């Protein structure tokens, strides 16, 4: 190798060795990408993510088929029938001379069509002139049932009778037609009356005999009289058939209008046991076992005003001949109440138990010779005087007015009421007797209404019964009555149940005073009377009520009405609780009568509080100890409980199940029948007597007393919300179990409203009045 090649070789080797060991050289260009490698194995699943938000609801699907009808409900008085009104009634005669009646039928504002299958009748009575200075008298002269013919005008019908004007009794000019309608179950029964003269059928006239105000009857009877299944609800209709000559049944049973009505209301209907198919005697003058169809002649009914049968003006008022009772007395009318009188001159026992004066008369001509409404005023023969109710049955005759001006609770816990008293409009300065109540209003809680609780209680028992708690008033001797002069007084309560006498702040219990009206040799007496203290603590921030009652030995000086005063001891506005108004509800039937010991619901609620029980009702076993606080078997006499039960009477489920409702030992309301109610019947099937006669005139008409249209009744709608009061009427075994199973904590919470409040599944109002619009 020549020297030049060798030198080049050495240089190249040296350069290669320098590049290899030195860091300052550049990398070469990247090579081409290699082929893709094999996929690796799948990794493990990750954790679930959070749920997403709900999507929007889809559109409603099509409606499913209608379900089967449910079973009929068992409400207190379900009403399916609609009201029926008859108007535009005109009488005429057809080509054959038979009397026709044309009229319009409607329910509310809707014409009623299709009544041609109704059971419809027309009856007639003529007004027979009096022959012996007595009043004239309706005389029945026939009736017929015929089919209706509907005209082209919807709701307009014609009924043709089988009588002609010529068939009217001789000597009568004024006639009355009674048209009666029974349209099956769809509409309530109805009747219409048309009075005319024989010379002109097309014009209605005044009858010439209207002695009773039908509106007065309905003050007690509401919708109408329960008899005839509410099918006769106008006195003008009643007299057409209840005429002495209607038939032998009416005559034999003295069921002419005057005798029947007077004897029913005076409890002397001793002949009514076999009258008509119903054996009407229930709760009148005859009661009995089973269906009460008149087995035992026991007078059980007295006019709701008690001895106020003397108050003739209650029914006989405002109509044209309303004064006939005192200006035209008759033997029939007087004998209907004074059943001991004989008019044949024979001896008899007088109405007061003494020998009666001879009444040998042949007709009514001489009645006014002795018994006048204007002569011998104040004598025993003056009709007006002897028919004037006692003062304690007639508010217009009572002269004392009491007004409470304030109630204070002083720093020592003393409760003092200030009041004024007038008598006959002048200041009463000689007051020596008065009584006072004191109670607090426990507020309503969820599911249960408010209630009154008395601070004035005592132990009370009868014979060997367990003692019970019973509210009572304080009399003027229990505390301090002070005469301030000029008819002004104060009374400071004694409050003997306070830990410190007279200090309401120290009251923690009631019942430290015992009743003394039981024999000392019985199981419970002053030495072994159980403690049974009822907890009633003073709560100054609640509404309290004081009432004052004035009663003197001379009952004409009774207060017209007890005074009441609601206040909050700690200051603030008293809560109202006016569920029923005495003045506009109770007086409808009971007038101005004193019921028990008061003339006002405010007075009643002062004693008939929630912690008050009937001393006759407690059981005798097991034996109590002085530590016992329970009231086994005791029956509440709270105002709401007893009022509902008394008015339910024979229709109480507990009575229907074989029990009885008796309070205060001998006051048995198990046969009582409320005079009003709703037509809770099926007119299509009421031709036979129901097995237990439970469907006629039950007191389902809550609005009759709880009148929401009356502004004074601020809580009148409470009955619709359901609560403890429901159990006082619905007291049967099943209803009681249902109520108890839906009540928590000894009545502190009731779930009634969940199902029975307005708008709920089974509203109270629908159970009493049918489906509401």
LUMKOL-524112 format. One record per residue (C-alpha): x, y, z. Coordinates in steps of 0.5 Angstrom, whole numbers, padded with zeros to 4 digits, always signed. Each point is the difference from the previous one (the first is absolute). Layout:
N
XYZ;...
END
This chain:
773
+0000+0000+0000;+0003+0007-0002;+0001+0005+0005;-0006+0004-0002;-0005-0005+0001;+0003-0002+0007;-0001+0007+0002;-0007+0000-0002;-0002-0006+0003;+0003+0003+0007;-0004+0006+0000;-0006-0003-0001;+0001-0005+0005;+0001+0006+0005;-0006+0003-0002;-0004-0006+0001;+0003-0001+0007;-0002+0008+0002;-0007+0000-0002;-0001-0006+0004;+0002+0002+0006;-0002+0008+0000;-0007+0002+0002;+0000+0006-0005;-0002-0004-0006;-0007+0000-0003;-0005-0006+0000;-0001-0003-0006;-0007+0001-0004;-0006-0004+0003;-0001-0007-0003;-0007-0002-0003;-0005-0002+0004;+0000-0007+0002;-0006-0005-0001;-0006+0001+0005;+0001-0005+0006;-0006-0005+0003;-0005+0003+0004;+0000+0000+0008;-0005-0004+0004;-0006+0004+0002;+0000+0004+0007;-0004-0001+0006;-0007+0004+0000;-0001+0006+0003;-0005+0002+0006;-0007+0002-0002;-0001+0007-0002;-0006+0004+0004;-0007+0000-0002;-0002+0005-0005;-0006+0004+0001;-0007-0002-0001;-0003+0001-0006;-0007+0004-0002;-0006-0004+0002;-0003-0003-0006;-0007+0002-0003;-0006-0004+0004;-0003-0006-0003;-0007-0001-0002;-0005-0001+0006;-0001-0007+0002;-0007-0003+0000;-0005+0003+0005;+0000-0004+0007;-0006-0004+0003;-0005+0004+0004;+0002+0000+0007;-0005-0002+0006;-0005+0005+0002;+0003+0004+0006;-0003-0001+0007;+0000+0007+0002;-0005+0003+0006;-0005+0002-0005;+0002+0000-0008;-0004+0004-0004;-0001-0003-0007;-0007+0004-0002;+0000+0007-0003;-0004+0005+0002;-0007+0001-0003;-0004+0007-0001;-0007+0000-0003;-0002+0007-0003;-0005+0003-0004;-0005-0004+0002;-0007+0001-0003;-0006-0003+0001;-0006-0001-0006;-0004-0005-0002;+0000-0005-0007;-0006-0001-0005;-0003-0005+0005;+0000+0005+0006;+0005-0004+0004;+0005+0005+0004;+0007+0000-0003;+0007+0003+0003;+0005+0003-0005;+0007+0002+0003;+0007+0000-0001;+0005-0004+0003;+0008+0002+0001;+0006-0002+0004;+0003+0006+0002;+0000+0004-0007;+0000-0007-0004;-0007-0002-0003;-0002-0007+0002;-0002-0004-0006;-0002-0007+0000;-0005+0000+0006;-0005-0004-0003;+0001-0006+0004;+0000+0003+0006;-0005-0002+0005;-0004+0007+0001;-0007+0001+0003;-0005+0006+0001;-0004+0000+0006;-0006+0005+0002;-0003+0003+0006;-0005+0006+0001;-0001+0005+0006;-0006-0001+0004;-0003+0006+0003;+0000-0001+0008;-0007-0001+0003;+0001+0002+0007;+0004+0006+0000;+0006-0004+0000;+0005+0000-0006;-0001-0003-0007;+0003-0007-0002;+0003-0003-0005;-0004-0006-0003;+0003-0005-0005;-0004-0002-0006;+0005-0005-0004;+0006-0001-0004;+0003-0004-0006;+0007-0003-0002;+0001+0001-0008;+0005+0001-0005;+0003+0006-0002;+0000+0003-0007;+0006+0004-0002;-0001+0006-0005;+0005+0002-0005;+0003+0005+0005;+0005-0004+0004;-0002-0001+0007;-0007+0002-0001;-0005-0005+0002;-0008-0001+0000;-0003-0004+0006;-0007-0002-0001;-0004-0002+0006;-0007-0004+0000;-0004+0005+0004;-0004+0006-0003;-0002+0007+0004;-0007-0003+0001;+0003-0006+0004;+0002+0006+0006;-0004-0001+0006;-0006+0004+0001;+0000+0007+0003;+0008+0000-0002;+0003+0006-0004;+0007+0000+0001;+0004-0006-0002;+0007-0003+0001;+0004-0005-0005;+0006-0003+0002;+0004-0003-0005;+0006-0005+0002;+0006-0002-0004;+0004-0007+0001;+0005+0000-0006;+0004-0006+0003;+0007+0000+0002;+0002+0006-0004;-0004+0006+0003;-0002+0001+0007;-0008+0000+0001;-0003+0006-0001;-0007+0003+0001;-0004+0006-0002;-0006+0003+0003;-0005+0004-0004;-0006+0004+0003;-0006+0002-0004;-0008+0002+0000;-0004-0005-0004;-0002+0006-0005;+0007+0001-0002;+0005-0006-0001;+0005+0005-0003;+0001+0004+0006;+0003-0001+0006;-0003+0003+0006;+0001+0001+0008;-0002-0006+0003;-0004+0003+0006;+0003-0005+0005;+0008+0001+0002;+0001-0001+0007;+0007-0003+0000;+0006+0003-0003;+0004-0005-0004;+0006+0004+0001;+0000-0001+0007;-0001-0008-0001;+0006+0000-0004;+0004+0004+0006;+0000-0007+0003;-0001-0005-0005;+0005+0003-0005;-0001-0003-0007;-0007-0002+0002;-0004-0005+0005;+0004-0007+0000;-0007-0003-0001;-0002-0003-0007;+0007+0000-0002;+0000+0007+0000;-0005+0000-0006;-0004+0005+0004;+0003+0006+0002;-0005+0006+0000;-0005+0000+0005;-0005+0003-0006;+0001-0007-0002;-0001-0004+0006;-0007+0003+0002;-0003-0003-0007;+0001-0007+0002;+0000+0001+0008;-0007+0002+0000;-0005-0004+0005;-0004-0003-0006;+0006-0003-0004;-0001-0007+0002;-0002-0004+0006;+0008-0001+0002;+0000+0008+0000;-0006+0000+0004;+0001-0006+0005;+0007+0003+0002;-0001+0007+0000;+0005+0002-0005;-0004+0006-0003;+0005+0005+0000;-0001+0004+0006;-0001-0006+0005;+0006-0004-0003;+0005+0006+0000;-0002+0002+0007;+0001-0007+0003;+0006-0001-0003;+0003+0006+0002;-0002-0001+0007;+0002-0008+0001;-0008-0002+0000;+0000-0004-0006;-0003-0006+0003;-0004-0002-0006;+0005+0000-0005;+0003-0006+0001;-0003-0003-0006;-0001+0006-0004;+0002-0002-0008;+0005-0005-0002;+0006+0003+0004;-0004-0001+0007;+0002+0007+0001;+0001+0001+0008;+0008+0000+0000;+0002+0005+0005;-0007+0003+0000;-0004-0003+0005;+0001-0007-0001;+0006-0004+0000;+0002-0007+0000;+0005-0006-0001;+0003-0002-0007;-0002+0005-0005;-0003+0005+0005;-0007-0001-0003;-0005+0002+0006;+0000-0006+0005;+0000+0004+0006;-0004+0007+0002;+0006+0004+0002;+0000+0007-0001;+0007+0002-0002;+0000+0006-0004;-0001+0007+0002;+0000+0006-0004;+0008+0002-0001;-0002+0006+0005;-0002-0005+0005;-0006+0003+0004;+0000+0006-0006;-0006-0004-0003;-0004+0006+0003;+0004+0004-0005;-0006+0000-0005;+0003+0006-0004;+0006-0004-0002;-0004-0003-0005;-0006+0004-0001;+0003+0007-0002;+0000+0004-0006;-0005-0003-0005;-0007+0002-0001;-0004-0004+0005;+0006-0001+0005;-0004+0003+0006;-0006-0006+0000;+0003-0003+0005;-0002+0005+0005;-0006+0003-0003;-0003-0006-0003;+0001-0006+0005;-0003-0006-0002;-0001-0007+0004;+0004-0004-0005;+0006+0005+0001;+0000+0001+0007;-0001-0008+0001;+0006-0001-0004;+0004+0002+0006;-0004+0000+0006;-0002-0007-0001;-0003-0001+0007;-0006+0005-0002;-0007-0003-0002;-0005+0004-0003;-0006-0005+0002;-0001+0003+0007;+0002-0006+0003;+0006+0000+0006;+0007+0000-0002;+0007+0001+0003;+0002+0007-0002;+0007+0002-0003;+0003+0001+0007;-0002-0006+0003;-0006+0003+0003;-0008+0000-0001;-0001+0003-0007;-0006+0005-0001;-0006-0003-0004;+0000+0001-0007;-0007-0002-0003;+0000+0003-0007;-0002-0002-0006;+0004+0004-0005;+0005+0006+0000;-0005+0006+0001;+0001+0001+0007;+0008-0001+0001;+0001+0007-0001;-0005+0002+0006;+0006-0002+0005;+0006-0001-0004;+0001+0007-0003;+0007+0003-0003;-0003+0007+0003;-0004-0002+0006;+0002-0001+0007;+0007+0001-0002;+0005-0003+0005;-0006-0005+0002;+0001-0008+0000;-0005+0000-0006;+0004+0006-0004;+0003-0004-0006;+0006+0005-0001;+0001+0000+0008;+0000-0008+0000;+0004-0001-0006;+0006+0005+0002;+0006-0004+0001;+0004+0001+0006;+0006+0005+0000;+0005-0005+0000;-0003-0003-0006;-0001+0007-0003;+0006+0005-0001;-0005+0006-0001;-0003-0001+0007;+0007+0000+0003;+0002+0007+0003;+0008-0001+0002;+0005+0002-0005;+0008-0001+0003;+0006+0003-0004;+0007-0001+0002;+0004+0006-0001;+0007-0004+0001;+0004-0005+0004;+0007+0001+0003;+0005-0005+0003;+0004+0004+0005;+0007-0001+0003;-0002-0005+0005;-0003-0004-0005;-0007+0002+0002;-0006+0000-0006;-0005+0005+0001;-0006+0001-0005;-0003+0007+0000;-0008+0000-0003;-0006+0005+0000;-0007-0003+0001;-0007+0003-0002;-0007-0002+0002;-0005+0003-0005;+0005+0005-0002;+0001+0003+0007;+0007-0002+0004;-0001-0006+0004;+0003+0002+0007;-0003-0006+0004;+0004-0006-0004;+0002-0005+0005;+0000-0007-0004;+0005-0001-0006;+0004-0005-0003;+0006+0000-0004;+0004-0005-0004;+0008+0001-0002;+0003-0004-0006;+0006+0000-0005;+0000-0001-0007;+0005-0006-0002;+0002+0002-0007;-0001-0005-0006;+0006-0004-0002;+0001-0004-0007;-0006-0004-0001;-0004+0002+0007;-0004+0006+0001;+0001+0005+0006;-0004-0002+0006;-0002+0003+0007;+0003-0002+0006;-0003+0002+0007;+0004+0002+0006;-0006-0001+0005;-0001-0007+0001;-0003-0005+0005;+0000-0008+0001;-0007-0003-0001;-0002-0007+0001;-0007-0003+0000;-0001-0006+0005;+0006-0005-0001;+0002+0003-0007;+0007+0002-0001;+0001+0008+0002;+0001+0004-0006;+0002+0007-0002;-0006+0005-0001;+0001+0007-0001;-0004+0005+0004;-0002+0008+0001;+0003+0004+0006;-0006+0003+0004;+0000+0007+0003;+0002-0004+0007;+0006-0003-0003;+0004+0006-0001;-0002+0007+0001;-0006+0004-0003;+0001+0008+0001;-0006+0005-0001;+0003+0006-0003;-0007+0004+0000;-0004+0002-0006;+0000-0007-0003;+0007-0001+0000;+0004-0006+0003;+0006-0004+0000;+0001-0007+0002;+0007-0003+0002;+0001-0008-0001;+0001-0004+0006;+0004-0005-0005;+0000-0005+0006;+0004-0005-0004;+0006+0004-0001;+0006-0002+0004;-0001+0007+0003;-0007+0001+0001;-0002+0006-0005;+0006+0000-0004;-0001-0002-0007;+0008+0000-0001;+0000-0006+0005;-0005-0005-0004;+0003-0006-0002;-0006-0005+0001;-0007+0000+0001;-0005-0004+0004;+0002+0001+0007;-0007+0001+0002;-0005-0006+0000;-0007-0001-0001;-0005-0001+0006;-0005-0003-0004;+0001-0008+0001;-0002-0004+0006;+0006+0000+0006;-0001-0008+0000;+0002-0001-0007;+0007-0002-0002;+0002+0007-0002;+0000+0005+0006;+0003+0006+0003;+0005-0005+0003;+0002-0004-0006;-0001+0004-0006;+0005-0001-0005;+0005+0006-0002;-0001+0000-0007;+0002+0007-0001;+0000+0003-0007;+0006+0004-0002;-0003+0007-0002;+0006+0005+0000;-0001+0008+0000;+0002+0002-0007;+0000+0008+0000;+0001+0000-0008;-0006-0004-0002;-0007+0003-0001;-0004-0001+0007;-0008+0001+0000;-0004+0002+0006;-0008+0000+0001;-0004+0003+0005;-0008-0003+0001;-0005+0004+0004;-0006-0004+0003;-0004+0002+0005;-0006-0004+0004;-0005+0004-0004;+0002-0003-0007;-0003+0006-0004;+0007+0003+0002;+0004-0005-0003;+0005+0003-0005;-0002+0001-0007;+0006-0004-0002;+0007-0001+0004;+0005+0005-0001;+0007-0002-0002;+0007+0003-0001;+0006-0003-0004;+0007+0003+0002;+0007-0002+0000;+0003+0001+0007;+0007+0001-0003;-0002+0005-0005;-0002+0000-0007;-0007-0002-0004;-0004-0005+0002;-0001-0006-0005;-0007-0001-0003;-0004-0006+0000;-0007+0000-0002;-0002-0006-0003;-0007+0000+0001;-0004+0006+0002;-0005-0001+0005;-0004+0007-0002;-0001-0003-0007;+0001-0007+0000;-0003-0003+0007;-0006+0004+0000;-0003-0002-0006;-0002-0006+0004;+0001+0001+0007;-0002+0008+0000;+0002+0004+0006;-0001-0006+0005;+0005-0002+0005;+0004-0006-0002;+0002-0003+0007;+0003+0006+0003;+0002+0005-0005;-0003+0004-0006;+0007+0000-0004;+0005-0004-0003;+0005+0004+0003;-0002-0002+0007;-0001-0007-0002;+0007-0001-0002;+0003+0003+0006;-0003-0006+0004;+0000-0005-0006;+0007+0000-0001;+0005-0006-0003;+0002-0002+0007;-0008-0001+0003;-0003-0007+0000;-0007-0003+0002;+0000-0003+0007;-0005-0005-0001;+0005-0003-0006;+0006-0002+0004;+0001-0008+0001;+0001-0003+0006;+0006-0004-0001;+0006-0001+0001;+0000+0003+0006;+0004+0007+0000;+0005+0002+0005;+0002+0007+0002;+0005+0001-0005;-0005-0002-0006;+0000+0005-0005;-0004-0003-0005;-0008+0000-0001;-0001-0007-0003;-0007+0000-0003;-0002+0007+0001;-0004+0003-0005;+0002+0007-0002;-0005+0006+0000;+0004+0005-0004;-0005+0005-0003;+0001-0003-0007;+0000-0007+0002;-0007+0000+0003;-0003+0005-0005;+0001-0004-0006;-0002-0007+0004;-0006+0003+0003;-0002+0002-0007;+0002-0006-0003;-0004-0004+0005;-0003-0006-0003;+0005+0000-0006;+0006+0000+0004;+0004-0006-0003;+0001-0003+0007;-0008+0000+0001;-0001-0003-0006;+0005-0006+0002;-0004-0001+0006;+0003+0005+0005;-0004+0006+0003;+0002+0008+0001;-0001+0002+0007;+0003+0005+0004;-0001+0003+0007;-0003-0006+0002;-0007+0000-0003;+0000+0004-0006;-0001-0005-0005;+0001+0003-0007;+0000-0007-0004;-0007+0001-0002;+0001+0007-0002;-0001+0002-0007;+0003+0007-0003;-0006+0004-0003;+0004+0002-0006;+0005-0003-0005;+0001-0002-0007;-0005-0004-0005;+0005-0006+0001;-0004-0005-0004;-0001-0003-0006;-0007+0002-0003;-0001-0006-0004;+0000-0005+0005;-0002+0003+0006;-0007-0003+0000;+0002-0005+0006;+0002+0001+0007;+0008-0001+0000;+0002-0005+0005;+0003+0005+0005;-0003+0006-0003;+0007+0004+0000;-0001+0003-0007;-0005+0006+0002;+0002+0007+0003;+0006-0002+0003;+0004+0007+0002;+0005+0000-0006;-0002+0007-0001;+0006+0003+0003;-0001+0007-0003;-0006+0000+0004;+0003+0002+0006;+0007+0002-0003;-0002+0005-0004;+0006+0003-0004;-0005+0006-0003;+0000+0003+0007;+0006+0004+0002;-0001-0001+0007;+0002-0007-0001;+0008+0001-0002;+0002-0007+0001;-0007-0003-0003;+0004-0004-0006;+0004-0004+0005;-0005-0006+0000;+0003-0001-0008;+0007-0001+0003;-0001-0006+0004;+0002-0001+0007;-0001-0003+0007;-0008+0002-0001;-0001-0005-0006;+0001-0005+0005;-0006+0002+0004;-0005-0001-0005;+0004-0006-0004;+0000-0004+0007;-0001-0007-0003;+0006-0005+0001;+0003+0000-0007;+0000+0008+0000;+0003+0000+0007;+0005-0005-0002;+0002+0004-0006;+0000+0007+0004;+0005-0003+0005;+0004-0003-0005;+0001+0006-0003;+0001+0004+0007;+0007+0001+0003;+0002+0002+0007;-0007+0000+0004;-0003+0004-0005;+0005+0005-0001;+0001-0001-0008;-0006-0003-0004;+0002-0002-0007;-0008+0001-0002;+0002+0006-0005;+0005-0004-0005;-0007-0004-0002;-0006+0004+0002;+0002+0008-0001;-0003+0004-0006;+0003-0003-0006;+0003-0006+0003;-0002-0007-0002;-0006+0000+0004;-0002+0007+0002;-0005+0001+0006;-0005+0004-0004;-0001-0005-0005;-0001-0005+0005;-0006+0004+0003;-0002+0004-0006;+0002-0004-0006;+0005+0002-0006;+0001+0007+0000;+0000+0004-0006;
END
